[in-house]
Amino acid sequence: MQSDNYTNRPSDAAILLDTDAEEERSGWRSNRTRLIILVGVIALAVTYMVYAAFPGNTQYFVSVSEFLDDPKLHDGQTLRVAGALAPDTFRREDGSASSRFALGDKELDVPGLIPGSRVMEASYVGVLPDLFFNPHSEIILEGSYDAENAVFTTDNILVKCPSKYQSLQAENPDVAPGAAGATQGGY
């Protein structure tokens, strides 16, 4: 009889094995939870770094006419305005890095402004980019509008380079392609 009670009763070794297995499972769950939290934190950190690295790229630009037509843009916020240099508007005092000029809407694929385009006064202090005065260039001003003086104060000037393969036909519609004296693209 004594042997019947002894065999039905769990052994001390079985109890120890069950306890070890339970501890092992709870430790695994704890490690898995830690891993999930670590992966989540790393994913959030990478997402933040990507977002913080490209804030300037998410800022779009507007044309001069869009800027002049929308009074909500005149509140002093930083924005970008794109256009072309209006002829004979550039002024700089002798010995000064401060300059004033006017920008208007750029004609597509043709040098200069759209005929009858409205212009916006702008000011900039600093060295101008090399292609600033090129009639084919598109100028992008980054800054804010000073409503008191009606001047767009520029912090940074970007110049979209004209294509070096600009069509001669766009500049001189009288010259037929392949005619004597016509060159193949460029200026």
Number of C-alpha atoms within 10 A of each C-alpha: 5 6 8 8 9 10 9 8 9 10 10 9 9 10 11 11 11 12 12 12 12 12 12 12 12 12 12 12 12 12 12 12 12 12 12 12 12 12 12 11 12 12 12 11 12 11 12 11 11 10 11 10 10 10 9 8 7 8 11 10 16 16 18 21 17 14 19 15 11 9 9 10 16 18 11 14 12 15 19 22 25 26 27 28 26 23 14 8 11 15 12 14 9 7 6 9 12 14 16 18 20 21 28 26 26 25 16 11 13 16 17 21 22 16 10 8 15 15 19 21 17 21 19 20 15 13 10 15 11 9 16 18 17 16 17 24 21 26 26 22 25 19 21 21 21 15 11 6 9 12 17 25 21 22 14 14 20 16 20 14 14 16 13 10 10 16 17 17 16 12 13 10 9 8 15 12 15 9 8 8 9 13 14 13 13 11 11
